[in-house]
Amino acid sequence: MRRLVDTDNINTGPVCGGFLSQAAGWRWIFWVLAIAIGVVSIAAAPIIRETYAPVLLERKTARLRKETGNPNLRSKLQLNLTPKEVFVRAIARPTKLLFLSPICGLMSLYMGMVLTVGSFAREFMLTCSKLLCTESCTFCSRPSLSSSSNRTASANLQGM
């Protein structure tokens, strides 16, 4: 029975999303998800317990300070960092990861190239459709922009 419930839950999301996109449009899928996540988050906030070790240890230290009256008790995980030190750490860690981890550096380089080539290709398409297409253009695979219907198509392309 448990296996049936698990399988059913996996299949219901796409089916419900398909019906919702057909009935109300694809944007409503995101609205429904955002509303559901908001409701569940608000309902779960008072119930879910803290699990982050530094916060738990700091709470325990504060409780022990109050019980014993010893203001010198400090958490072992407590970091007394200045804002400058926090900023330097926040910049240094990702930079080290980028340059010292080969997979991270290569994936960053790859994504940079993909996004750059994609944006240049889009700009080239727009430029080609506006300036170079005086006759039938094989790159754009559409007729010239000399007719009025093609000018409308070009205006629609620019609005993308």
C-alpha positions, -999 to +999 in steps of 0.1 A: +000+000+000+029+024+008+044+018-026+011+026-043+009+059-024+045+069-033+039+061-070+006+080-070+023+111-055+050+111-082+024+110-109-001+135-096+021+165-098+026+166-136-010+156-142-023+184-120+002+208-135-010+199-170-046+204-162-039+237-144-018+250-173-045+241-198-073+256-177-056+288-163-023+292-181+013+282-173+019+311-150-007+298-125+015+267-119+040+290-102+014+310-084-002+278-069+033+265-059+042+299-043+009+300-024+012+264-012+048+269-001+039+301+018+010+284+036+031+253+046+060+275+057+039+297+079+021+267+094+054+248+100+074+277+114+063+273+151+065+235+149+099+229+133+128+227+157+162+244+153+190+221+141+219+245+134+247+236+159+261+271+166+226+284+174+218+254+197+251+258+215+246+295+220+211+289+235+225+263+258+254+287+268+229+315+275+208+292+296+239+281+316+250+317+321+216+325+335+215+294+357+250+297+371+253+334+371+287+331+354+289+358+326+323+344+314+308+313+299+313+312+261+301+288+234+329+268+218+314+276+183+310+313+190+329+334+165+337+370+175+343+384+141+343+420+130+322+429+100+354+433+080+365+398+088+330+384+079+333+403+045+368+390+038+357+354+046+326+358+024+348+369-006+377+346+000+358+313+003+341+314-031+373+327-047+393+298-034+366+274-045+366+289-080+404+287-085+414+257-064+386+233-074+390+223-110+354+211-115+340+244-101+363+265-123+356+245-154+318+246-149+320+283-143+340+288-175+316+266-194+285+284-182+301+318-189+308+308-224+273+293-229+256+325-217+279+348-236+275+329-269+237+327-264+234+364-258+256+372-288+235+349-310+203+366-299+218+400-306+230+388-340+196+375-348+180+408-339+206+428-358+204+405-388+166+408-389+168+446-387+197+456-409+209+428-431+177+412-443+172+432-474+166+401-494+158+366-484+182+357-455+193+321-452+204+327-416+171+339-404+153+316-429+125+342-436+118+366-464+130+401-466+117+429-445+106+450-474+069+440-472+047+454-444+037+420-430+074+412-425+079+445-407+053+434-382+070+401-378+103+419-371+086+441-345+072+410-328+107+395-329+121+426-311+095+423-284+108+389-273 
